[in-house]
Amino acid sequence: MKILIVSDKESKYYWDFYRPGRLDGIDLILSCGDLKAEYLSFLVTMGHAPVLYVHGNHDVTYDYRPPEGCVCLEDRLLNIGGLRILGLGGSALYNGGPHQYTERQMRRRIAKLRWKLLRAGGVDVVLTHAPLRGYGDAEDPAHRGFEAFLPLLDKYKPRFFIHGHVHMTYGKDIPRTIQYGSTTVINGYERYILDLPEYEAKGFLMPDRW
């Protein structure tokens, strides 16, 4: 399974200068938020791969005009071709805007997912907008990561924790990937390809009930 991760900035390669065939071979697209709804709708139309997304703190238009043909993963756990993916969007609370959460609120969101995680037997990918506290985040209030994510990773040990929010243009020392125990933390800024050949993408469907 080849996964395209997008976040925070519409990639000119896939948007402004798109050419037919550039999305060939992509089996799944994951959005970490703060992208135009039209961009995600374009990707799902041109690429013919499912698009799963969580909200960024700037995705206010999604509430009344969500990306067409895409699947919102907020507070859900979906099994895509054997890959268990959990979605927790939003950022830390910093100015009272939408899709912002306190640590306590994020802990409650995670607690409500306990039975879904139990039934699924764990999780392989945690898809978020905000980073993990202390791993790829920043010190300003808007870009601090959530400490609430740490116990989630400690308990379930997902293979990947994928986030956005911290633009890699903010500084030269911002890493694309970093390790937290057995979990690889990925900053999905703009675009990143994750290739997982051990997962079979051929033929999986996105049922309407999702």
C-alpha contacts under 8 A as a table, 3 or more apart, distances in Angstrom:
res1	aa1	res2	aa2	distance
1	M	26	I	7.71
1	M	27	D	5.85
1	M	28	L	7.51
1	M	195	D	6.08
1	M	196	L	5.03
1	M	197	P	5.29
1	M	198	E	7.29
1	M	199	Y	5.41
1	M	200	E	5.85
1	M	201	A	5.13
2	K	25	G	6.88
2	K	26	I	5.24
2	K	27	D	5.32
2	K	28	L	6.63
2	K	193	I	7.03
2	K	194	L	5.96
2	K	195	D	4.47
2	K	196	L	6.02
2	K	197	P	7.31
3	I	26	I	5.94
3	I	27	D	5.96
3	I	28	L	4.84
3	I	29	I	5.61
3	I	30	L	7.19
3	I	193	I	5.71
3	I	194	L	5.03
3	I	195	D	6.13
3	I	196	L	7.76
4	L	26	I	6.49
4	L	27	D	7.97
4	L	28	L	6.34
4	L	29	I	4.72
4	L	30	L	6.28
4	L	191	R	6.85
4	L	192	Y	5.91
4	L	193	I	4.79
4	L	194	L	6.45
5	I	29	I	5.85
5	I	30	L	4.85
5	I	31	S	5.92
5	I	32	C	7.56
5	I	188	G	5.67
5	I	190	E	7.90
5	I	191	R	5.49
5	I	192	Y	5.08
5	I	193	I	6.15
5	I	194	L	7.39
6	V	9	K	7.78
6	V	10	E	7.81
6	V	29	I	7.50
6	V	30	L	6.30
6	V	31	S	4.88
6	V	32	C	6.37
6	V	33	G	7.92
6	V	188	G	5.65
6	V	189	Y	6.26
6	V	190	E	5.20
6	V	191	R	4.55
6	V	192	Y	6.64
7	S	10	E	7.45
7	S	31	S	5.62
7	S	32	C	4.93
7	S	33	G	5.43
7	S	34	D	6.39
7	S	35	L	6.41
7	S	164	G	5.56
7	S	165	H	7.60
7	S	188	G	5.52
7	S	189	Y	4.76
7	S	190	E	4.99
7	S	191	R	6.75
8	D	32	C	7.45
8	D	33	G	6.08
8	D	34	D	4.62
8	D	35	L	5.46
8	D	164	G	6.54
8	D	165	H	6.45
8	D	167	H	7.21
8	D	189	Y	5.90
8	D	190	E	6.03
9	K	34	D	7.35
9	K	35	L	6.25
9	K	189	Y	6.87
9	K	190	E	4.87
10	E	14	Y	7.79
10	E	15	W	6.70
10	E	35	L	6.43
10	E	36	K	7.57
10	E	39	Y	7.00
10	E	190	E	6.13
11	S	14	Y	5.46
11	S	15	W	5.87
11	S	16	D	7.63
11	S	190	E	5.56
11	S	191	R	6.59
12	K	15	W	4.82
12	K	16	D	4.64
12	K	17	F	5.66
12	K	18	Y	7.29
13	Y	16	D	6.57
13	Y	17	F	5.35
13	Y	18	Y	5.66
14	Y	17	F	6.44
14	Y	18	Y	4.72
14	Y	19	R	7.74
14	Y	22	R	7.21
14	Y	23	L	7.90
14	Y	43	L	7.78
15	W	18	Y	5.17
15	W	39	Y	7.17
18	Y	22	R	7.06
19	R	22	R	6.02
20	P	23	L	7.62
20	P	46	M	7.85
21	G	24	D	5.06
23	L	26	I	5.65
23	L	46	M	7.27
23	L	47	G	5.03
24	D	47	G	6.60
26	I	29	I	7.39
26	I	47	G	7.17
26	I	49	A	6.58
27	D	49	A	5.25
27	D	50	P	7.35
27	D	201	A	6.21
28	L	49	A	5.18
28	L	50	P	5.33
28	L	51	V	6.31
29	I	49	A	6.64
29	I	50	P	6.12
29	I	51	V	4.65
29	I	52	L	6.33
30	L	51	V	5.83
30	L	52	L	5.04
30	L	53	Y	5.82
30	L	127	L	7.89
31	S	51	V	7.31
31	S	52	L	6.21
31	S	53	Y	4.50
31	S	54	V	6.45
32	C	53	Y	6.15
32	C	54	V	5.64
32	C	55	H	6.98
32	C	56	G	6.83
32	C	89	G	7.39
32	C	127	L	6.64
32	C	128	T	5.78
32	C	129	H	4.91
32	C	162	I	7.48
32	C	163	H	5.74
32	C	164	G	5.33
32	C	165	H	7.93
32	C	188	G	6.92
33	G	53	Y	6.66
33	G	54	V	5.61
33	G	55	H	4.83
33	G	56	G	4.06
33	G	57	N	7.71
33	G	59	D	7.01
33	G	89	G	7.46
33	G	129	H	5.86
33	G	164	G	6.93
33	G	165	H	7.77
34	D	55	H	6.86
34	D	56	G	4.57
34	D	57	N	6.75
34	D	58	H	5.49
34	D	59	D	5.47
34	D	165	H	7.70
35	L	39	Y	6.91
35	L	40	L	7.45
35	L	56	G	7.89
35	L	59	D	7.18
36	K	39	Y	5.21
36	K	40	L	6.82
36	K	59	D	7.86
37	A	40	L	5.36
37	A	41	S	6.26
37	A	61	T	7.94
37	A	62	Y	6.90
37	A	65	R	7.50
37	A	66	P	6.10
37	A	67	P	4.39
37	A	68	E	7.55
38	E	41	S	5.03
38	E	42	F	6.03
38	E	67	P	6.34
38	E	68	E	7.86
39	Y	42	F	5.03
39	Y	43	L	6.28
40	L	43	L	5.06
40	L	44	V	6.28
40	L	51	V	7.26
40	L	67	P	5.98
40	L	68	E	7.79
40	L	70	C	7.30
41	S	44	V	5.28
41	S	45	T	6.16
41	S	67	P	5.35
41	S	68	E	5.22
41	S	69	G	6.29
41	S	70	C	6.82
42	F	45	T	5.15
42	F	46	M	5.99
43	L	46	M	5.32
43	L	47	G	5.54
43	L	48	H	7.80
43	L	51	V	7.73
44	V	47	G	5.40
44	V	48	H	5.53
44	V	49	A	5.85
44	V	50	P	6.19
44	V	51	V	5.94
44	V	69	G	6.71
44	V	70	C	6.92
45	T	48	H	5.71
45	T	69	G	7.84
50	P	70	C	6.82
50	P	71	V	7.77
50	P	206	M	7.20
51	V	69	G	7.82
51	V	70	C	5.06
51	V	71	V	6.19
52	L	70	C	6.04
52	L	71	V	4.83
52	L	72	C	5.86
52	L	73	L	6.03
53	Y	70	C	7.39
53	Y	71	V	6.35
53	Y	72	C	5.15
53	Y	73	L	5.62
53	Y	74	E	7.63
53	Y	87	G	7.77
54	V	72	C	6.04
54	V	73	L	5.62
54	V	74	E	5.49
54	V	87	G	6.21
54	V	88	L	6.55
54	V	89	G	4.74
54	V	90	G	7.62
54	V	127	L	7.37
54	V	128	T	6.57
54	V	129	H	6.89
55	H	58	H	7.87
55	H	59	D	5.87
55	H	62	Y	7.95
55	H	74	E	7.44
55	H	89	G	4.81
55	H	90	G	5.61
55	H	99	H	6.95
55	H	129	H	6.81
56	G	59	D	5.32
56	G	89	G	6.14
56	G	90	G	5.03
56	G	91	S	6.88
56	G	99	H	6.83
56	G	129	H	5.52
56	G	130	A	7.94
56	G	165	H	7.31
57	N	60	V	7.52
57	N	90	G	5.24
57	N	91	S	5.75
57	N	97	G	7.54
57	N	98	P	6.42
57	N	99	H	5.03
57	N	100	Q	6.22
57	N	129	H	7.96
58	H	98	P	7.75
58	H	99	H	7.80
59	D	62	Y	5.66
59	D	63	D	7.91
59	D	99	H	7.91
60	V	63	D	5.99
60	V	98	P	6.84
61	T	64	Y	5.81
61	T	65	R	5.68
61	T	66	P	7.01
62	Y	65	R	4.84
62	Y	66	P	4.05
62	Y	67	P	6.93
63	D	66	P	6.25
67	P	70	C	5.74
71	V	210	W	7.29
73	L	76	R	5.28
73	L	77	L	7.22
73	L	78	L	7.83
73	L	86	L	7.05
73	L	87	G	4.92
73	L	88	L	7.53
74	E	86	L	7.94
74	E	87	G	4.88
74	E	88	L	5.37
74	E	89	G	6.15
75	D	86	L	7.10
75	D	87	G	5.46
75	D	88	L	5.62
75	D	109	R	7.08
75	D	110	I	7.91
75	D	113	L	7.04
76	R	86	L	5.77
76	R	87	G	5.75
76	R	88	L	7.97
76	R	113	L	7.60
77	L	84	R	6.64
77	L	85	I	5.45
77	L	86	L	4.35
77	L	87	G	6.67
77	L	116	K	6.80
77	L	117	L	7.46
77	L	123	V	7.97
78	L	84	R	5.69
78	L	85	I	5.37
78	L	86	L	6.64
79	N	82	G	5.62
79	N	83	L	5.34
79	N	84	R	4.41
79	N	85	I	6.30
80	I	83	L	5.05
80	I	84	R	6.40
80	I	85	I	7.45
80	I	201	A	7.87
80	I	204	F	7.05
81	G	199	Y	6.49
81	G	200	E	5.73
81	G	201	A	5.38
81	G	202	K	7.94
81	G	204	F	5.86
82	G	199	Y	6.50
82	G	200	E	7.38
83	L	123	V	7.96
83	L	124	D	6.17
83	L	125	V	7.48
83	L	199	Y	7.00
84	R	120	A	7.57
84	R	122	G	7.65
84	R	123	V	5.05
84	R	124	D	5.07
84	R	125	V	6.26
85	I	123	V	6.20
85	I	124	D	6.07
85	I	125	V	4.69
85	I	126	V	5.90
85	I	127	L	6.97
86	L	123	V	6.82
86	L	125	V	6.22
86	L	126	V	4.85
86	L	127	L	5.91
87	G	126	V	6.08
87	G	127	L	4.81
87	G	128	T	5.94
88	L	126	V	7.56
88	L	127	L	6.27
88	L	128	T	4.87
88	L	129	H	7.29
89	G	99	H	7.41
89	G	127	L	7.54
89	G	128	T	4.79
89	G	129	H	4.95
89	G	130	A	7.02
90	G	99	H	4.63
90	G	100	Q	5.34
90	G	101	Y	6.93
90	G	128	T	7.30
90	G	129	H	5.57
90	G	130	A	6.26
91	S	99	H	6.52
91	S	100	Q	4.86
91	S	101	Y	6.23
91	S	129	H	6.41
91	S	130	A	4.89
91	S	142	A	7.36
91	S	143	H	7.50
91	S	145	G	7.84
91	S	165	H	7.77
92	A	100	Q	5.31
92	A	101	Y	5.08
92	A	102	T	5.94
92	A	103	E	7.42
92	A	130	A	7.16
92	A	141	P	7.34
92	A	142	A	6.24
92	A	143	H	7.12
92	A	144	R	6.64
92	A	145	G	7.01
92	A	146	F	6.91
93	L	96	G	6.22
93	L	97	G	7.65
93	L	100	Q	4.59
93	L	101	Y	4.79
93	L	102	T	5.43
93	L	141	P	7.70
93	L	142	A	7.07
94	Y	97	G	7.78
94	Y	100	Q	7.38
94	Y	141	P	5.73
94	Y	142	A	5.32
96	G	100	Q	6.91
97	G	100	Q	6.18
101	Y	104	R	7.87
101	Y	105	Q	5.72
101	Y	106	M	6.16
102	T	105	Q	5.15
102	T	106	M	6.31
103	E	106	M	5.18
103	E	107	R	6.17
103	E	146	F	6.49
103	E	147	E	7.06
103	E	148	A	6.19
104	R	107	R	5.11
104	R	108	R	6.29
104	R	148	A	7.93
105	Q	108	R	5.10
105	Q	109	R	6.33
106	M	109	R	5.03
106	M	110	I	6.32
106	M	146	F	7.89
106	M	148	A	6.38
107	R	110	I	5.17
107	R	111	A	6.12
107	R	148	A	5.42
107	R	149	F	7.96
108	R	111	A	4.97
108	R	112	K	6.27
109	R	112	K	5.33
109	R	113	L	6.82
110	I	113	L	5.29
110	I	114	R	6.97
110	I	152	L	7.70
111	A	114	R	5.42
112	K	115	W	7.40
113	L	116	K	5.31
113	L	117	L	6.21
114	R	117	L	5.20
114	R	118	L	6.16
115	W	118	L	4.87
115	W	119	R	6.07
116	K	119	R	5.18
116	K	120	A	6.10
117	L	120	A	5.10
117	L	121	G	6.00
117	L	122	G	5.05
117	L	123	V	6.71
118	L	121	G	5.12
118	L	122	G	6.25
119	R	122	G	7.80
120	A	123	V	7.18
122	G	156	Y	5.81
122	G	158	P	7.70
123	V	126	V	7.22
123	V	156	Y	6.59
123	V	157	K	7.77
123	V	158	P	5.52
124	D	157	K	7.85
124	D	158	P	4.40
124	D	159	R	5.21
124	D	160	F	6.44
125	V	158	P	5.69
125	V	159	R	6.15
125	V	160	F	4.83
125	V	161	F	5.83
125	V	162	I	7.26
126	V	158	P	7.01
126	V	160	F	6.37
126	V	161	F	4.79
126	V	162	I	6.14
127	L	161	F	6.18
127	L	162	I	4.96
127	L	163	H	6.12
128	T	131	P	7.19
128	T	161	F	7.66
128	T	162	I	6.13
128	T	163	H	4.78
128	T	164	G	7.09
129	H	162	I	7.99
129	H	163	H	4.84
129	H	164	G	4.80
129	H	165	H	5.72
130	A	143	H	7.34
130	A	144	R	7.76
130	A	145	G	5.80
130	A	146	F	7.08
130	A	163	H	5.84
130	A	164	G	6.11
130	A	165	H	5.66
130	A	166	V	7.83
131	P	135	Y	7.11
131	P	136	G	6.42
131	P	137	D	5.57
131	P	143	H	7.86
131	P	144	R	7.32
131	P	145	G	4.54
131	P	146	F	6.65
131	P	163	H	5.46
131	P	164	G	6.76
131	P	165	H	7.16
131	P	166	V	7.53
132	L	135	Y	5.43
132	L	136	G	6.90
132	L	137	D	6.60
132	L	145	G	4.58
132	L	146	F	5.37
132	L	147	E	6.63
132	L	149	F	6.15
132	L	150	L	7.05
133	R	136	G	7.59
133	R	137	D	6.16
133	R	144	R	6.41
133	R	145	G	3.85
133	R	146	F	4.91
133	R	147	E	5.09
133	R	149	F	7.68
133	R	150	L	7.58
134	G	137	D	6.03
134	G	138	A	7.92
134	G	145	G	6.86
135	Y	145	G	7.78
135	Y	178	I	7.10
135	Y	180	Y	7.61
135	Y	185	V	7.72
136	G	166	V	7.62
136	G	174	I	6.78
136	G	175	P	6.80
136	G	178	I	7.46
136	G	187	N	7.61
137	D	143	H	6.10
137	D	144	R	5.45
137	D	145	G	5.33
137	D	166	V	6.58
138	A	143	H	5.27
138	A	144	R	5.16
138	A	145	G	7.33
138	A	166	V	7.62
139	E	143	H	6.70
139	E	144	R	5.57
140	D	143	H	5.66
140	D	144	R	6.14
141	P	144	R	5.57
143	H	165	H	7.01
143	H	166	V	6.58
146	F	149	F	5.76
146	F	150	L	7.75
147	E	150	L	5.51
147	E	151	P	7.97
148	A	151	P	6.41
148	A	152	L	7.25
149	F	152	L	5.18
149	F	153	L	6.37
150	L	153	L	5.29
150	L	154	D	6.10
151	P	154	D	4.85
151	P	155	K	5.99
152	L	155	K	5.40
152	L	156	Y	6.13
152	L	157	K	7.68
153	L	156	Y	5.43
153	L	157	K	4.88
153	L	158	P	6.36
153	L	183	T	7.45
154	D	157	K	5.65
157	K	182	S	6.47
157	K	183	T	6.21
158	P	161	F	7.07
158	P	182	S	7.65
158	P	183	T	5.79
159	R	182	S	6.70
159	R	183	T	4.79
159	R	184	T	6.15
160	F	183	T	5.27
160	F	184	T	4.83
160	F	185	V	5.86
160	F	186	I	7.20
161	F	183	T	6.65
161	F	184	T	6.19
161	F	185	V	4.72
161	F	186	I	6.20
162	I	185	V	5.89
162	I	186	I	4.78
162	I	187	N	6.12
162	I	188	G	6.47
163	H	185	V	7.76
163	H	186	I	6.34
163	H	187	N	5.28
163	H	188	G	5.81
164	G	167	H	7.21
164	G	187	N	5.55
164	G	188	G	5.24
164	G	189	Y	5.60
165	H	189	Y	7.57
166	V	170	Y	7.33
166	V	187	N	7.59
166	V	189	Y	7.44
167	H	170	Y	5.54
167	H	189	Y	5.88
168	M	171	G	6.36
168	M	172	K	7.42
168	M	174	I	5.72
168	M	175	P	7.55
168	M	176	R	7.65
168	M	189	Y	6.47
169	T	172	K	7.08
170	Y	174	I	7.50
171	G	174	I	5.80
175	P	178	I	6.62
175	P	187	N	7.43
176	R	186	I	5.88
176	R	187	N	5.13
176	R	188	G	7.54
177	T	184	T	6.75
177	T	185	V	5.47
177	T	186	I	4.58
177	T	187	N	6.26
178	I	184	T	6.02
178	I	185	V	5.12
178	I	186	I	6.71
179	Q	182	S	7.07
179	Q	183	T	6.00
179	Q	184	T	4.78
179	Q	185	V	5.78
180	Y	183	T	5.18
180	Y	184	T	6.26
180	Y	185	V	6.78
181	G	184	T	7.92
188	G	191	R	6.07
188	G	192	Y	5.98
189	Y	192	Y	7.46
196	L	199	Y	5.91
197	P	200	E	7.18
201	A	204	F	6.07
206	M	210	W	7.01
207	P	210	W	5.75
